[in-house]
Amino acid sequence: MRAQTTKFPDMSDTDRYLLDYQKMAELEKQFGSSFYLLNMQKLRNNYKKINEAFKSRYDHFNIGYSYKTNYVPYLCKELDRLGAYAEVVSRLEYDLALRIGVRPEKIIFNGPVKTEEDIETALEHGSLLNIDSLYEIDYIKKYCLKNNHKLVKLGLRVNFDLCGAEKNILQEGYEISRFGLCVENGNFQYAVAELNKLANVQIAGLHAHFSTRERKVETYQLITKKLSRLAKEYIGEGLEYIDIGGGIFGELPASMQLQTPSFADYAEAVCSIMNAEFCDNEQKPYLILEPGISMVANVFSFAAKVLEVKKVQNQLFVLIDGSVHNIKPTMHKRNLPMQLIQQSPNRKEATGYHIVGYTCMEKDYLAHGVDGELPARGDYIMFENVGAYTIVFNPPFIKERPAIVAVDSGQFFGVRKKETLKEFVSEELYYFQR
């Protein structure tokens, strides 16, 4: 019987391919019955769209890709090749960036927890270091005393009242952010004063990142304006960059039916402020954006084979070789865009069902209350828009981590192997006997 051909949606004309049942079966033989698909052309398109939206309005612009969102080495290496900086929040991520060949001066080291060795390493290599808390200043002082003939450049992560009268705009409904140096209580001003006492320190930039629920354009306007005003008041001519963090919306599949700001909307709002605030500067500061979700969410899909369709009382459950951990580790109940790749075409039975995973947890639902054609044993289900945080949050819980398969110009190739027992409980980490 002829297999149904299903086009992967939203593919660019330069990287269009067909994912039919035969192709899925071939990929299963090589990579297993569940795997991620990484669309390299879509990744390049996202980078190009974000970069052009901002750079066309403010020439001194750099993208710092947020490693914590998805640090698959092949992906990070491609973004480095395209010109992105690496935005990291731990020594693990910093070392990964170095390992894949990112030049140290193109690494932005953020994050609330840094050891003395972390700070010394970043400063020694000339990376962009943004201080998050006052304790880091002690490490800065020690480094500067040991290297008193070296000019040390660094930035400060700033915390200020973002909500105003409109409370609870942050993620999870928090009223204040816990990160950065607070302007309202004087910690920011204290940090500036302490660092200015060091003859060989230059405060080169200000950074702010707020995780908000609605990701409004107006929020980024406020962040940009506040950072610009603080920079002019406390830093002056030594300012080299304004870093407004990340969190902007990316391009969402049409099936999600959400109206969100475009890259151009964000860029117009932010860049107009940068141009206005620094129009008299002989050398304008760089604007840095740290996209994560908007860069990688829609470049990954997750494919899993249907193992069984079972009925319990009056409800249908489609069991697949995947888990909610693979596609939405926060376990929210919103259904992601997905497509069914059938072994036998032209089945028209439409009904309601749930898609559930391989774990022993009752809450392992990949999709709730799906209305549509009922999958059959042996079919594949492809979940879209799963590139943000799934890879980094996905634990080897009950089953191994699945393979990651990249597709580029119609060619499929592995960029992460399916995990085996050897990696799952590595003898380099675990003790098997005393």
Residue pairs with C-beta under 8 A, 6 or more apart in sequence:
1 344
1 345
2 345
3 20
3 21
3 22
3 342
3 343
3 345
4 20
4 21
4 341
4 342
4 344
4 345
4 346
5 18
5 20
6 18
6 19
6 20
6 339
6 340
6 341
6 342
7 16
7 18
7 19
8 17
8 18
8 19
8 39
8 301
8 339
8 382
9 253
9 337
9 339
9 384
10 42
10 253
10 298
11 17
11 39
11 41
11 42
12 41
12 42
12 45
14 41
14 409
15 39
15 40
15 41
15 42
15 407
15 408
15 409
15 410
16 410
17 407
17 410
19 341
19 382
20 341
21 341
21 342
21 343
21 379
21 380
24 303
24 341
24 380
27 35
27 303
27 405
27 412
28 305
30 414
31 402
31 403
31 405
31 414
31 418
32 402
32 403
32 418
33 304
33 305
33 321
34 302
34 303
34 304
34 305
34 320
34 321
34 322
34 326
34 402
35 302
35 303
35 402
35 403
35 404
35 405
35 418
36 300
36 301
36 302
36 303
36 326
36 386
36 390
36 391
36 402
36 403
36 404
36 405
36 416
37 300
37 301
37 302
37 303
37 382
37 404
37 405
37 406
37 407
38 72
38 74
38 75
38 299
38 300
38 387
38 404
38 405
38 406
38 407
38 415
39 299
39 300
39 301
39 407
40 78
40 299
40 406
40 407
40 408
41 408
41 409
42 298
42 299
43 75
43 78
43 79
43 295
43 296
43 299
44 78
44 82
46 250
46 251
46 294
46 295
46 296
46 298
46 299
47 63
47 79
47 82
47 83
47 84
47 295
48 82
49 251
49 263
50 63
50 263
50 289
50 291
50 294
50 295
51 61
51 63
51 83
53 262
53 263
53 264
53 266
53 267
54 61
54 263
54 266
54 267
54 270
54 271
54 287
54 289
55 61
56 267
57 267
57 268
57 271
57 272
57 275
58 267
58 270
58 271
58 274
58 275
58 284
58 287
59 284
60 284
60 285
60 286
60 287
61 271
61 286
61 287
61 288
61 289
62 84
62 85
62 241
62 286
62 287
62 288
62 289
63 83
63 84
63 85
63 288
63 289
63 290
63 291
63 295
64 84
64 85
64 86
64 87
64 108
64 243
64 288
64 289
64 290
65 76
65 79
65 84
65 85
65 86
65 87
65 290
65 291
65 292
65 295
66 87
66 246
66 290
66 291
66 292
66 295
67 76
67 86
67 87
67 88
67 89
67 93
67 96
67 97
68 88
68 89
68 90
68 93
68 292
68 389
68 392
69 292
69 293
69 295
69 296
69 387
69 388
69 389
69 392
70 292
70 296
70 300
70 387
70 388
70 389
70 390
70 391
70 392
71 93
71 96
71 391
71 392
72 391
72 404
72 415
72 416
73 96
73 99
73 100
73 415
74 404
74 406
74 415
74 416
75 296
75 299
75 415
76 86
76 96
76 97
76 100
76 102
77 100
77 101
79 295
80 86
80 97
80 100
80 101
80 102
80 106
85 106
85 107
85 108
85 128
85 288
86 93
86 97
86 102
86 106
86 107
86 108
87 108
87 110
87 246
87 290
88 94
88 96
88 97
88 107
88 108
88 109
88 110
88 111
89 109
89 110
89 111
89 112
90 111
90 113
91 114
91 115
91 117
91 118
91 121
94 107
94 109
94 118
94 121
94 122
94 127
97 107
98 104
98 107
104 122
104 125
104 126
104 127
105 125
105 126
105 127
105 128
107 122
107 125
107 127
107 128
108 127
108 128
108 130
108 243
108 288
108 290
109 118
109 122
109 127
109 128
109 129
109 130
110 130
110 132
110 157
110 207
110 209
110 290
111 132
112 132
112 133
112 178
112 179
114 122
114 132
114 136
114 139
116 139
116 142
119 129
119 136
119 139
119 140
119 143
120 139
120 143
122 129
123 129
123 140
123 143
123 147
123 152
123 154
128 154
128 155
128 204
128 205
128 241
129 154
129 155
130 154
130 155
130 156
130 157
130 205
130 207
130 243
131 137
131 140
131 154
131 155
131 156
131 157
131 181
131 191
132 157
132 179
132 180
132 181
133 181
134 181
134 187
134 190
134 191
137 191
137 194
137 195
140 152
140 154
140 195
140 198
140 201
141 194
141 198
143 152
144 150
144 152
144 198
144 200
144 201
147 200
148 199
148 200
149 200
150 200
151 200
151 202
152 198
152 200
152 201
152 202
153 201
153 202
153 204
153 240
154 195
154 201
154 202
154 203
154 204
154 205
155 203
155 204
155 205
155 206
155 207
155 241
155 243
156 180
156 181
156 188
156 191
156 192
156 203
156 205
156 206
156 207
157 179
157 180
157 181
157 206
157 207
157 208
157 209
158 180
158 181
158 183
158 188
158 206
158 207
158 208
158 226
158 227
158 230
159 176
159 177
159 179
159 180
159 181
159 182
159 183
159 187
159 188
159 208
160 182
160 183
160 184
160 188
160 208
160 226
160 230
161 176
161 183
161 184
162 169
162 170
162 177
162 210
162 212
162 219
162 222
162 223
163 169
163 170
163 175
163 176
167 175
168 174
168 175
169 212
169 213
169 214
169 219
170 176
170 177
170 210
170 211
170 212
170 213
171 211
171 212
171 213
173 213
177 210
177 211
179 209
180 188
180 207
180 208
181 187
181 188
181 191
182 188
183 189
183 230
188 230
188 234
189 234
192 203
192 234
192 235
195 201
195 203
196 203
202 238
203 234
203 235
203 238
204 235
204 238
204 239
204 240
204 241
205 231
205 239
205 240
205 241
205 242
205 243
205 285
205 288
206 227
206 230
206 231
206 235
206 239
206 241
206 242
206 243
207 227
207 243
207 245
207 288
208 223
208 226
208 227
208 243
208 244
208 245
209 243
209 244
209 245
209 246
209 247
209 290
210 219
210 223
210 245
210 247
211 247
212 219
212 247
215 247
215 248
215 249
215 260
215 261
216 261
217 261
217 265
217 266
217 269
218 269
220 244
220 248
220 266
220 269
220 270
221 269
221 270
221 273
223 244
223 245
224 242
224 244
224 269
224 270
224 273
224 274
225 273
225 277
227 242
227 243
227 244
228 242
228 273
228 274
228 277
228 278
229 277
231 239
231 242
231 285
232 239
232 277
239 285
240 285
240 286
241 285
241 286
241 287
241 288
242 274
242 285
242 286
242 287
242 288
243 288
243 289
243 290
244 270
244 287
244 288
244 289
244 290
245 289
245 290
246 289
246 290
246 291
246 292
246 293
246 294
247 292
247 293
248 261
248 263
248 266
248 289
248 291
248 293
248 294
249 260
249 261
249 293
249 294
250 291
250 293
250 294
250 295
250 297
250 298
251 294
251 298
252 258
252 260
252 298
252 385
253 298
253 337
253 384
253 385
255 337
256 337
256 385
263 294
270 287
270 289
271 287
274 284
274 285
274 287
278 284
278 285
292 388
293 388
296 387
296 388
297 385
297 386
297 387
297 388
298 384
298 385
298 387
299 387
300 385
300 386
300 387
300 390
300 391
301 382
301 383
301 384
301 385
301 386
302 322
302 326
302 327
302 382
302 383
302 386
302 390
302 402
303 341
303 380
303 381
303 382
303 383
304 320
304 321
304 322
304 326
304 380
304 381
304 383
305 320
305 321
305 378
305 379
305 380
306 318
306 319
306 320
306 375
306 376
306 377
306 378
306 379
306 380
306 381
307 319
307 320
307 321
307 377
308 318
308 319
308 377
309 316
309 317
309 318
309 319
309 353
309 374
309 375
309 376
309 377
310 316
310 317
310 319
311 317
315 353
315 354
316 351
316 352
316 353
316 354
316 374
317 353
317 354
317 355
317 356
318 353
318 354
318 355
318 356
318 370
318 374
318 375
318 381
319 356
319 357
319 358
320 355
320 356
320 357
320 358
320 366
320 381
321 358
322 357
322 358
322 366
322 383
322 402
323 357
323 358
323 359
323 364
323 366
323 397
323 398
323 399
324 331
324 357
324 359
324 363
324 364
324 365
324 366
325 357
325 359
325 364
325 390
325 393
325 394
325 395
325 397
326 357
326 366
326 386
326 390
326 394
326 402
327 336
327 366
327 383
327 386
327 390
328 334
328 336
328 366
328 386
328 390
329 389
329 390
329 393
329 394
331 363
333 365
333 368
335 367
335 368
335 369
335 370
336 367
336 383
336 384
336 385
336 386
337 383
337 384
337 385
338 367
338 381
338 382
338 383
338 384
339 381
339 382
339 384
340 372
340 373
340 375
340 379
340 380
340 381
340 382
341 379
341 380
341 381
341 382
342 375
342 376
342 379
343 376
343 378
343 379
344 376
347 373
347 374
347 376
348 373
349 373
349 374
350 371
350 372
350 373
350 374
351 371
351 372
351 374
352 369
352 370
352 371
353 370
353 374
353 375
354 365
354 367
354 368
354 369
354 370
355 365
355 366
355 367
355 370
355 381
356 364
356 365
356 366
357 364
357 365
357 366
358 364
358 398
358 399
359 397
359 398
359 399
360 398
366 383
367 383
375 381
391 404
394 401
396 419
396 424
400 418
400 419
400 420
400 421
400 423
400 424
401 416
401 418
401 419
402 418
402 419
403 414
403 416
403 417
403 418
404 414
404 415
404 416
405 412
405 413
405 414
405 415
406 412
406 413
406 414
406 415
